[in-house]
Amino acid sequence: MPNRRPILIVEDDETLLDMLSECLDETLEFSVTTAASIEAAEKILGHEDTHFDAVILDIGLPDGDGRDYCARLRRQGHSMPIIMLTGANEETDVVRGLDSGASDYVAKPFRASELVARLRAQMRIFDRSEQAVFPVGPYTFRPAKKLLQDVANNKRIRLTDKETAVLKFLYRSEAAVNRQILMHEVWGYNATVTTHTLETHIYRLRQKIEPDPAHPSLLVTEGGGYRLRPETAPMTERW
């Protein structure tokens, strides 16, 4: 089962907020955090260790216009998909919302299934973009650039295409991934690829990312396969 992706919902309508939270939670894909105002959202997003894969943002909030807040988030460097919710569906309102930096725009009333579909679509687009980032232990993982960055230690790790694919698939998986499944996901149904090929790539990845490759704590062997532990606390630089 894939890791739940963190989503922030900024909405002051308590009934709608509860409905959206329940709907997203039931998919088993998302971990939902909520805020009822811009001020509350700013406090949540202000934490250095906070990461969200997407934001669902209402326009009519008690302490400001969501479109202005969306524009401010973009200026602050937040690049995740932002889906705007509004009761207005005039073309000028849609254009203003998109001009503020919104990725998509959903007019009320809407079906929850439609919002979830739009959310998934925007996240798929973003995951393929140069801006996509994923937290992996002490690193910021940028798949499009095939790069891991450890800002605290001023360290940059270049990855190969296959190393990137392995990390990305393991990041999306909550439990350990069987070797055969991982091979098929990364190399496809290639008869020439053996478990030795996979194990060689895992060995090289550990040499790059683990403080002690002989005793891995981030990319671990488990249940006849491998598991990535992206929540692992930051590690000291290996000299």
C-alpha positions as CSV (number, residue, x, y, z in Angstrom):
1,M,0.0,0.0,0.0
2,P,1.5,3.4,-0.9
3,N,2.4,6.0,1.7
4,R,-0.4,8.4,2.3
5,R,0.4,11.7,0.7
6,P,0.0,14.8,3.0
7,I,-2.7,17.2,1.9
8,L,-3.6,20.6,3.5
9,I,-7.2,21.7,3.2
10,V,-7.9,25.4,4.0
11,E,-11.6,25.8,4.4
12,D,-13.8,27.6,7.0
13,D,-17.0,25.8,6.2
14,E,-16.9,23.1,8.9
15,T,-19.4,20.8,7.2
16,L,-17.6,20.9,3.9
17,L,-14.2,20.6,5.6
18,D,-15.4,17.4,7.4
19,M,-16.8,16.0,4.2
20,L,-13.6,16.6,2.2
21,S,-11.4,15.2,5.0
22,E,-13.5,12.1,5.3
23,C,-13.6,11.6,1.5
24,L,-9.8,11.9,1.1
25,D,-9.2,9.7,4.1
26,E,-11.4,7.0,2.7
27,T,-9.2,6.7,-0.4
28,L,-6.3,5.5,1.8
29,E,-4.1,7.7,-0.4
30,F,-4.0,10.9,1.6
31,S,-3.1,12.2,5.0
32,V,-5.2,15.3,5.7
33,T,-4.4,18.4,7.7
34,T,-7.0,21.1,8.0
35,A,-7.0,24.9,8.6
36,A,-10.0,27.2,8.9
37,S,-8.2,30.4,8.1
38,I,-5.2,31.9,6.3
39,E,-3.6,32.6,9.6
40,A,-3.9,28.9,10.7
41,A,-2.6,27.7,7.3
42,E,0.4,30.0,7.6
43,K,1.3,28.6,11.0
44,I,1.1,25.1,9.7
45,L,3.2,25.8,6.6
46,G,5.6,27.9,8.5
47,H,7.2,24.9,10.2
48,E,10.5,24.0,8.5
49,D,9.9,20.3,8.7
50,T,6.3,20.5,7.2
51,H,5.8,19.1,3.7
52,F,2.5,18.9,1.8
53,D,2.1,17.3,-1.6
54,A,-1.0,19.5,-2.4
55,V,-3.2,22.3,-1.0
56,I,-7.0,22.6,-1.4
57,L,-7.7,26.3,-0.8
58,D,-11.1,28.0,-0.5
59,I,-11.4,31.5,-1.9
60,G,-13.8,33.0,0.7
61,L,-11.9,32.7,4.0
62,P,-12.6,34.8,7.2
63,D,-9.3,36.6,7.1
64,G,-8.7,37.1,3.4
65,D,-9.2,36.1,-0.2
66,G,-7.8,32.7,-1.0
67,R,-6.5,33.9,-4.4
68,D,-4.3,36.5,-2.7
69,Y,-3.0,33.9,-0.3
70,C,-2.3,31.5,-3.2
71,A,-0.3,34.2,-4.9
72,R,1.6,34.8,-1.7
73,L,2.4,31.1,-1.3
74,R,3.8,31.1,-4.8
75,R,6.0,34.1,-4.0
76,Q,7.2,32.2,-0.9
77,G,8.4,29.4,-3.1
78,H,5.6,26.8,-2.5
79,S,5.3,24.9,-5.8
80,M,3.0,22.1,-4.9
81,P,-0.4,21.8,-6.7
82,I,-3.0,24.2,-5.3
83,I,-6.7,23.6,-6.1
84,M,-9.0,26.5,-5.5
85,L,-12.6,26.1,-4.2
86,T,-15.1,28.8,-4.9
87,G,-18.8,29.5,-5.2
88,A,-18.2,31.7,-8.3
89,N,-17.8,30.2,-11.7
90,E,-17.7,33.2,-13.9
91,E,-14.9,33.2,-16.4
92,T,-13.3,36.3,-14.9
93,D,-13.2,34.6,-11.5
94,V,-11.7,31.5,-12.9
95,V,-9.0,33.5,-14.8
96,R,-8.2,35.5,-11.6
97,G,-7.8,32.3,-9.6
98,L,-5.5,30.7,-12.2
99,D,-3.5,33.9,-12.6
100,S,-2.9,33.8,-8.8
101,G,-1.0,30.6,-9.3
102,A,-3.7,28.0,-8.7
103,S,-3.2,24.7,-10.5
104,D,-6.9,24.0,-10.9
105,Y,-10.2,25.6,-10.0
106,V,-13.3,23.8,-8.8
107,A,-16.7,25.6,-8.4
108,K,-19.1,24.8,-5.7
109,P,-21.2,22.7,-5.5
110,F,-19.0,19.9,-6.7
111,R,-18.9,16.1,-6.4
112,A,-16.2,14.9,-4.0
113,S,-15.2,12.2,-6.6
114,E,-14.5,15.0,-9.1
115,L,-12.3,16.9,-6.7
116,V,-10.4,13.7,-5.9
117,A,-9.9,13.0,-9.6
118,R,-8.6,16.6,-10.2
119,L,-6.3,16.3,-7.2
120,R,-4.8,13.1,-8.5
121,A,-4.4,14.5,-12.0
122,Q,-2.6,17.6,-10.7
123,M,-0.3,15.5,-8.5
124,R,0.6,13.2,-11.4
125,I,1.5,16.3,-13.5
126,F,3.5,17.8,-10.6
127,D,5.4,14.5,-9.9
128,R,6.7,14.6,-13.4
129,S,7.8,18.2,-13.2
130,E,11.2,19.7,-12.4
131,Q,9.7,21.1,-9.2
132,A,8.6,17.9,-7.5
133,V,10.4,17.1,-4.2
134,F,10.0,14.4,-1.7
135,P,11.5,14.2,1.8
136,V,13.7,11.1,2.3
137,G,15.5,11.1,5.7
138,P,17.9,14.0,5.7
139,Y,17.5,14.5,2.0
140,T,15.3,16.4,-0.4
141,F,14.7,14.0,-3.3
142,R,14.2,15.6,-6.7
143,P,13.3,12.8,-9.1
144,A,13.2,14.9,-12.2
145,K,16.7,16.1,-11.6
146,K,17.9,12.7,-10.3
147,L,19.2,14.4,-7.2
148,L,19.3,14.0,-3.5
149,Q,20.2,17.1,-1.5
150,D,21.2,17.3,2.2
151,V,21.1,21.0,2.8
152,A,22.3,20.8,6.4
153,N,25.5,19.2,5.3
154,N,25.8,20.9,2.0
155,K,25.7,17.6,0.2
156,R,24.4,16.7,-3.3
157,I,24.1,13.2,-4.5
158,R,23.6,12.4,-8.2
159,L,21.5,9.4,-9.1
160,T,21.3,7.2,-12.2
161,D,18.0,6.7,-13.9
162,K,17.5,3.3,-12.3
163,E,18.5,4.5,-8.8
164,T,16.0,7.3,-9.2
165,A,13.3,4.9,-10.3
166,V,14.0,2.5,-7.4
167,L,13.9,5.3,-4.8
168,K,10.7,6.8,-6.2
169,F,8.8,3.5,-6.3
170,L,10.0,2.6,-2.8
171,Y,8.9,6.0,-1.5
172,R,5.4,5.3,-2.8
173,S,5.2,2.0,-1.0
174,E,4.3,1.7,2.7
175,A,5.4,-1.9,3.2
176,A,8.5,-3.8,2.0
177,V,8.5,-4.3,-1.8
178,N,9.2,-7.8,-3.1
179,R,12.4,-8.0,-5.2
180,Q,10.5,-9.4,-8.2
181,I,7.9,-6.6,-8.1
182,L,10.6,-4.0,-7.8
183,M,12.4,-5.4,-10.7
184,H,9.3,-5.4,-12.9
185,E,8.4,-1.8,-11.9
186,V,11.9,-0.5,-12.6
187,W,13.1,-2.6,-15.5
188,G,9.8,-3.9,-16.9
189,Y,9.4,-7.5,-18.0
190,N,13.0,-7.8,-19.1
191,A,14.1,-11.4,-19.1
192,T,17.8,-10.4,-18.9
193,V,17.4,-8.6,-15.6
194,T,18.2,-10.7,-12.5
195,T,18.0,-10.2,-8.8
196,H,21.7,-9.7,-8.9
197,T,21.1,-6.6,-11.0
198,L,18.7,-5.2,-8.5
199,E,21.0,-6.0,-5.6
200,T,23.8,-4.3,-7.2
201,H,21.8,-1.1,-7.6
202,I,20.6,-1.3,-4.0
203,Y,24.3,-1.7,-2.9
204,R,25.3,1.3,-4.9
205,L,22.4,3.4,-3.5
206,R,23.4,2.5,0.0
207,Q,26.9,3.5,-0.6
208,K,25.6,6.9,-1.6
209,I,22.9,7.6,1.0
210,E,23.6,5.6,4.1
211,P,26.0,6.9,6.9
212,D,26.9,3.3,7.5
213,P,26.2,1.2,4.3
214,A,27.0,-2.0,6.2
215,H,24.1,-1.2,8.6
216,P,21.5,0.6,6.5
217,S,18.9,2.6,8.3
218,L,17.2,4.4,5.4
219,L,17.0,1.7,2.6
220,V,16.4,-1.5,4.6
221,T,16.1,-5.1,3.7
222,E,12.8,-6.5,4.9
223,G,10.4,-9.3,4.2
224,G,12.2,-10.7,1.2
225,G,12.5,-7.3,-0.4
226,Y,13.3,-3.7,0.4
227,R,11.7,-0.8,2.2
228,L,12.5,2.9,2.2
229,R,12.2,4.7,5.5
230,P,11.6,8.3,4.4
231,E,10.7,9.3,8.0
232,T,14.2,8.4,9.3
233,A,15.6,11.3,11.3
234,P,18.4,13.4,9.8
235,M,21.7,11.7,10.0
236,T,25.2,13.2,10.4
237,E,27.5,13.5,7.5
238,R,29.7,10.5,6.7
239,W,33.3,11.4,6.3
